[in-house]
Each structure stands twice: as structure tokens, then as C-alpha cells.
Amino acid sequence: MLDVGAGAGATTRNLLPLLPASRTHYTYTGVSAVFFGAARERFREYDFLRFRTLDLNDDPVDQGFDLAAYDIVIADCVLHATHDLATTMSRVADLLISPSRLPRARSGAHPARREKAFALLTCTFRLRVWPLRFAWKRSTPATSMPR
């Protein structure tokens, strides 16, 4: 598993207790190592956890990541913060063993809050999102690459 932009570990905290230690390899990443010290302490009982920096604005291969190396990528509320969402989604897909299932945007947030967040981020980060389709289902958004 690859946890992209794990930050302070809020999502990780909920996932780790559910994972079988004997069959799990979990890579906790951040754009910098600033959160790694606290996360190492917080999650010290999980010896299957590895920490690595990853910036999806740059090619993951150039950062030492192997393509098609992960069964699951967790990206909770983080992919939108990159310069080019289409490139980011492509890079994430390249890291997956089966790229047909790309990560979903956070589903727990209220739809109005999601729309405001994307609107603000589009202005703030000047994202190039027009090649992407945002399929807003009842309460679960899904981001997909153009065909």
C-alpha cells in the first residue's frame, strides 16, 4: 500500500489496525519528511510501515519509486494540491499494479464543502483540470481520466 501525502496520519491511524501485519507493506509518504518523526513515534508498533518522501509534481521513478509496485494507493484529500491533476492521476495510475482503479476523492465530506474546496483550490493553485471529468455521484465523487 502507498499512502500519498499522509501528512499527520489521520487516515493512516484508521487503516493500520485493520491490516494484517504478516501480509502488509505500507509506504507512508509526504512531500517532505516534516511529519515523519511524529508519525514514526505514533505508529511505532507497526513494523511493516516505511517512510519515504514523494512529490507527485515530479516523476515518482526519479524519486526511486517502482512503477506497478502497489496494489492500493491511498490519497485522502491530497491529489488536488498538485500543479497538474491530469499528470498526477497518470503518475498514480503508473504506480498501481492494476491502474484501472484510480483513487477516489474524499467521500465523507459534504458535497457543498467539496465543491467550495475544489473551486478555491482551482483559483489558488491554478490547476489545469479541464481535461478531467468530475462525476459527482450522490455522495461519492470520482475523478477519472479522459478517454
N, C-alpha and C positions, 0 to 999 in steps of 0.2 A: 504494500500500500504506500502511496505517496500522498502526503498531506501538504498541499501547496499553500504557502502563506499562512502557516499555522499560528503565527503570532504568539499570543499569550497562552494558547492551548485550550480555549473554551470548547471547541468541537472535539479535540483530541481527548479531553478529560472524560467526555461521554462515551467515546468509542473504545478506548483502551481496555476497560474492564470486560467488554464483550468479546474480545478477541482471544482465540486460543494461542497461548504463548509458544507452544511447540510448532505451530504452523504459520506464524506471523512474522513478517519482516515489514517494519513500519518506518518510513523515512519522513521525518518532521522537518519541514523546510521554512525558510524565511528569506526575504530579500537581503537581509543582513543577519548576523549572528546575535544581535542585541537581546533577543528573548531566550536564547539557548541556555544560559546559565540558570535562570529561574525555572525553565522547563525541565532541564536535567534533574534539578532538585525535586520538583513537583512530581515527576514521573519516574523517579529512580528505581521503583520496584519492577519496571517493565524493561527487562534487559534485551528485548527484541527491537527497541526503539533506537534509531540512528538519527543524527542531526547533520544537516547539510544546508548550505546556502543555495538558493535558486532564485534567479531573476528571469521571469518569463518574457521580459523585454529583449532578452538576449537568447541565443540558441542554447538549449539545455546540453547538447552534445559538447559545445565549447566549455561548459561548466562541469564536465565529467560525468554526465548522466548518459545511460544507455537508452537507445530507442527500443520500444516494445518490451520494456522491462517491468511494467506494473500492471497488475490485474485491476486495481482500483485506484482512482485518483480522487482525493477529497479536496474540494476547493470551495470553502464556505465564505462567500461574500468577499472574494479577493480578485477574481479574474478581470472584473471591470476596471481595476486600478492600473491596468497596463496601457501602453501607448496605442496599441492597435489590437482590438479584440479579435478580429479575424485571424491574425497571425498567432495570437495567444492560444486560441482554440485549436488551431492547427498544430501548434507545439505540444499542447496537452494530448491531443489525439495521437501524436507520434510517440509519446511516452507509454501509451497504453498497449497492452498485448493485443486487445481487440478494440480498435478505435471506433467501432460503430456506435458505441455508447459514450457520448461525451458528458461531462459533468453538468448537473443542473444548477441553476441559480438557487439561492436560498429559498426554500418553500415555506418556512414558518412565518415570514414577515407578512404583514397586512398588504394587500395589493396596492392600496393608495401610497403606502410608505415606499414600496418598491419603485413605483413609477416616479415619485419625487426623487428618490435616491439616484435612479438612472438619469433623470433629467439634470440634476445637479452635477453628477459626475461627467456627463457629456460636455457640459459647459466648462467645468473645472479642468478636466484632463484633455479636452479636445479630442475625444475618442473618434475614431473612424468606424462607426457602427453601421453605416448604411448598407454594407454587403450582407449583414446578418438579418435573420428574421427572428423576432421575439414572439413566440407563440404563447400567449397568455391563456392558460387553461384556468379553470375555476379558481384554484388557489395555488397552483404549481406552475411557475414559469419554466419554460425550457428554451435554451438557446441552441440554435442549430446552424450549421454551416450552409451557405448557399450551395445549390446543386448545379 
